[in-house]
């Protein structure tokens, strides 16, 4: 879907605000059936649900090798409206606007300020989601248009919700839940609207791709998921990303006692070249994670600790890639490994989460090494603290520090977030 000028965003907002004011048709007894159907349509259009999200973000980046530090002040405003259902059909329209506050002192990837480190929050106004959904078939939802898609933990398909400009998908999706404890999803995908905006050279992905995800949650000890992601990129410059990935994931928990729960996750996937990809790809992915959750360490305090080991194989030429993932959530918050290095990644990580009276603290540590060689890439540690107020407001502070050995450069990042949701 094309770039949306600010004027279009204003028209969208005006439409959303005026929609509840559309009058119903006067009733006439001789036209009662038609009037009733019309009234149901008007009710579906006017008695829907608004959503509003406003997020201010300050991001500071101090990166060795770049003389200037980045200081980005951005404001993201998202306004949407979802209609009620009429004969099983409903519609969602959601606009998104990102603006920089004050002078630009960061490289947004579109503002030309390459003397600053990258903060991938470019200014843009666009339709974030516009889709039509049909739920008239039993246990089935069919969605067509621009939409948010997240599978599992977003390691392969996600919305990159951390960035100001969300990643969404132009796609047709079918979800079926008619079997016990089972969910089946199929997506035909033709465009990925990435965080870099339409004007960036990194732009959007145009493709003819198929995503299949099937999960079963009837074991009692966890959920088993099988998936097949067949990515076919249309542009010759992006054809090296065309891959077929098949995998299995099992995650869940076991209650040891009232105050202790064992957590675990295992995942394995295999990736090969696909479609017009001229490269020879034959790589594997592995992830194992185990942890303990203590919901009542003391009054109003819960603690969760995890240790994990993740491998994205590489052979020195090609490596396992996940181009549709929410990458910020994996392999470090400084985003040094958004593209897997040719020698692959071995990531040994630790996480410790605390929740005290709604104040959430998360600490993470990563030790990165190459899969194909004995190279030590570096380490990263980070900490975040956040709290919700009055259910709709959120404040958050986050810090990450990457210490390079043989990959990239030392980098420190600070984020301050203030958000309102309705």
N, C-alpha and C positions, 0 to 999 in steps of 0.2 A: 504494500500500500504506500502511496507516495508521501513525501514530506508534507506536513501540514503547516501552512503559514499561520502566524499569530492571529490574523483575522478569522481564519477558519476555527481556531480554538475558541475565540469569543463567540462566534455563531453557535458552536457546540454548547458552550456554557449557557447561552441565552435559551437555546432549545430545551436544555435540561431543566432550567429554572421555570420556564413557561409551561412545560408539559403537564404539570398537575392542574393547570388552570383551564385546560381544554374542556368546554362544556359538553355534557351529554345531550343526546337528541331528545326532543319532546316526545312523550309516549302517545301513540294513537292506537286505540283498541283494535281497529281493523288491520293494523300492521304489527301486532304484538310480537309474533315470532321474529320478524326482521329486527324490530326495535330491541328485543331482548338480546339477540346475537350482537347487535351493534353496541349495546350497553356493556356486554361482557368484554367486547374488544376495548372499549374506552376504559373500563376498569383495569384491564390487563396493562394498558399503556400508562395509566395515571396512578395506579396503586402499586407501583414497583418500589425499588429501593435505591436510594442515593448512596454513593460512597465518596468520601473525601479523605485525601491523604496529603499532608503538608510536611515536608521534611527539610530542615536546615542542616547543612553539613559543612564543617570546617575540616579540611585535610591539609596537614603539613608533611612535606617530604624532604628529608635531608639525605641525599644520595651522593656517595663518593664518586668523583669523576665528572660531576656537573657542578659548575661554579655557583649557581644560584639555588636557593631552596624554594620549593613550591609552597605557596599558601593559597589555597582555593576556598573561597566562600561561595557556596551554591545553595539555591533554593529550588526544591522540586515540589510542584503542585500537581496533584492528580485528582480529577473529578470524573465520576462515572455515574451511570444510571442503568439499572437492570429492570426490565419490565416484568410484570407478572406473566403467567402462562395463558395462552389462548389456543385451544385445540392442540395443546402440547407444545406450542411454539413460544419461545421467549427470546429476548434480544438484550445484548449489553453493548453500551457505547461508553468508552472511557478515553478521555484526553489527558495528555501529560505535557507539562511545560517545565523546562529546566533553565534557570537563568543564573548568571554569575553576578554576585553582589560586589560592587566596588571594582577596582582595577584588576585586570587579569594578571595574576602572578603564578601561572602554572601552564603546563602544556596539556591542553584538553584533547589533543590530536587533530583539532580542526581550527584552532586559533593562530597557528603559525609560530607559537612561542617555544621553539625547540631548545632554547637556552635554559629552560626550566625542566625539572622532572615531570613525568607524565602523571596527571590525575585524570582518569578517563571519565570525566563528567562534562561533556560538551553541552553548550547551549542548544536547545532544540524544543520545538513544539510539534507534537505528533499525536496521532491516534494510537494509544497504547494497546487497547483492546476494542475490537468491533466484531461481534460474532452473533450468529443465529443458532439457537439450540432447540432441538426437538426431543421431547421425552414422552411422546405418545405411544411408543412401543414398550411393552413390559420389561422392566429391569434394564432398559437401554437408554443411553443418552448419546445423541449425535450432535456434534458441534462443528460448525464451519465458519471460518474467518480468522481474524487475528485474535489470539488467545494466549493465556499463560499455561504452560505445560511443565510439570515437575514430576519426574519419575523417581521413586525411592528416595535416596538421600541426595539426589541431584548431582551425583558423580558423573553421570553420562548425559542427562538431559535436565536442565534447570533454567530458572528465570534470572539468575545473577542479581538477586534482589538487593545485594549490598550496594551496588552502584545506583546513582540517581536515575539514570535512564535504564529502565528495566528491559531485559531481553524477553521478547515475546515471539510467537510463531504464527505465520500465516499457514493454516493447515486445516484439514478435515479429520476429526477425531471421533471414534466410536468406542464407548465404554459399556461393557456388559457385566452385570452383577447377578445374573439369574441362577448361578450355581452356588451351592453352600460354601461360605467362607472363601469365595473365589472372585477375583476381579480380572477381567480381560480388557486390554486396551490396544487399539490399532490407530496409528496416525499416518496419514499421508501428508508430507511436509514439502512446501514449495518455496518458502522464504523464512529466513531467520532475521529478525530485526534486532541487531546487536546493540550493545551499550555505547558503541562509538558514534552512532547517529548516521543518517544517510549521507552526510557530507564528508565523512572520514574516508581516507584511502583504505582503512580497514573495513569500512562499510558493512553491508549486509551480505548474508549468504543466500544465494539463489540455488535451488536444488530440486531434485525429484527423489525424495527419500521416503523410506518406510520405517516406522518405529513400531515394534511389537513388545508388549510387556504383559506378563501373566503372573499373578500372585495367588498363593493359597495360604490361608491363615488358620487352618484347622488342626494343626499339630499340638497346640497347647504350649509348646516350648518356643514358638517363634513363627515367623513368616518366611516362606520359601518363594523366591521370585526368579522367573526365567525371562530372559529378554533377547531380542535380536534387533540391532540397529543398523540399517542398511543406508549409508549416507552416500548420495550421488550428487556431487557439486557440479553445477552447470558451467561455471566460468573456468577457462583453461588455467588461469592463474591460481585457482583454488582446487584443481582436480587432485592435487597431492593429498588432500584431506578425505578423498572418497575411500571409505573403508566399510567393511562388514564386521560387526562385533557381536559375538554370541557369549552369553554369560549366565551364571547362576549366583544368587545371593541368598543367604540365610541369616536372619537377625532376630534377636528376641531376648528374653530374660527368664530367670528362674528365681522364685522367692525362697530364700533360704530360711528366713524367719521374719517376724513382723518388722524388723529394723534393718534387714540386709537383703539385697537382691543382686544376683549375679547377672551381668550383662555380657552379651557376646554377639559377634558378627563375623561371618566368613563370606568371602566373595572371590570368584575367579571368572576371568573372561579371556577370550581369544580373539585377536584382531588380524584381518587380512586385507589386502588391497581389494578394491571393488570398482566396478564401472570403468571409467576412462583413466583411472590412476595408473600412470606408467611406472610407478615405483613398485618394488617387490617388498611387501610387508608381511611379516609372520611373527607377531609379538603377543605376549601374554600379560595379563594383569592379575595381581593377587592382593588381597587385603585380609588381614586378621586383626580382630580387636576384642579385648576382654576388659571387663571393669566391674566395679562394685558400687552400688548405690545405697546410701544410708539416709532414708527419708526423715529420720528423727534422731540425729546425733545429740541434739539437745533441743529445748523448746524453741520453735521457730527457725531451726537451722537444719538444712539438708545438705549432704555432701555426696558428690559422685566423682570417682576417679577412673580413668581409662588409660590403657596402654595399647598401642596399635603399631602395625608394621604394614606398609603399603609399598608395592613394587609395580612400576610401569617399565616393562622391559625395553631395551634399546640395543642395537647391534653396532653402533658407531656410525650408521648411515640413516636408518629409520628407527623410530620409537613409537610406542603405544601412545595414541593421542585421544583426547576427549574434547573436541571443539565446541560441543553444545552444552558443556557442563557449567555449573556454578563454581568456577575454578577458585574463587577467593576463599571458599570454605575448606580447600584442601591444599596441602603442601605449602602452608605458610601465608600469613596475611600480607606480607610485603609483595606478594604476587611475582616472585622471581621465576616461578615455574609454570606460567600460564601455557607455555608450549613445552612439552617434554623434551629435554635435551637428547641429542642423537644417541648418547650412551645410556639413556634411561635414568630412572630415579629409584633409589631405595630410601624410604622415609620412615624412620623410627620416631614415633611421637608419643607424647604424654599429655593428658588433659586432666585438669582438676577444676571442678565446678562447685560453687557454694551458693546457696540461696538463703539469705537471712532477712526475714520480714519483707520479702519482695525485692531486696537488693541482690542482684545476680552478679557474681564475680566468676570469671573464667580465665584460667591460666593455661597456656599451651607451650610446649617445647618440641622442636623438630631437630633431628640430626639427619642431614641429607648426604647421600653418597651415590656414586654412579653404579648402575647395574652391570654395565659391560666391562668396566675396569675397576681398579681399586682407588679411584679418585675420591677425595673428600671434598664435596661441594661447599659445605658450610653448615651453620646452625642458625636457628631462629627461636626466639622466645617472644611471647606476647601476653598481654593481660587486658581484659575488658571488664568494665563495670557498668551496669545499667539498672534503671528502675522505672517502673510505670507509676503514673500518678493519675488518680481519678479515672482509671481504666482506659483513657483515650490519649494520654500524654506520656511520652517516653523521653528520658534523658540518658545519654550514653557517652562514655569516654573509653577510648581504646588506644593501645600502643603496641607496636611491633618493632623488633630490632633483629636485622639479619646480619650475621657476621660471615663474610665470604672467606673461603679458602681457595678453591680452584674454579668457582663459578660465580659470575656476576660481580657486584661490588657491595661493600657495606652500605646498608640502607636502614634508615630509621623513619617511622611514620607515626603520626598522631592524628586521631580523629575525634571530633566532638560532634554529637548528633542531638538534635532536638526534633521531636516528631509528634504530630497530631493525627489521629485516625478517627474516622466516623463511618 
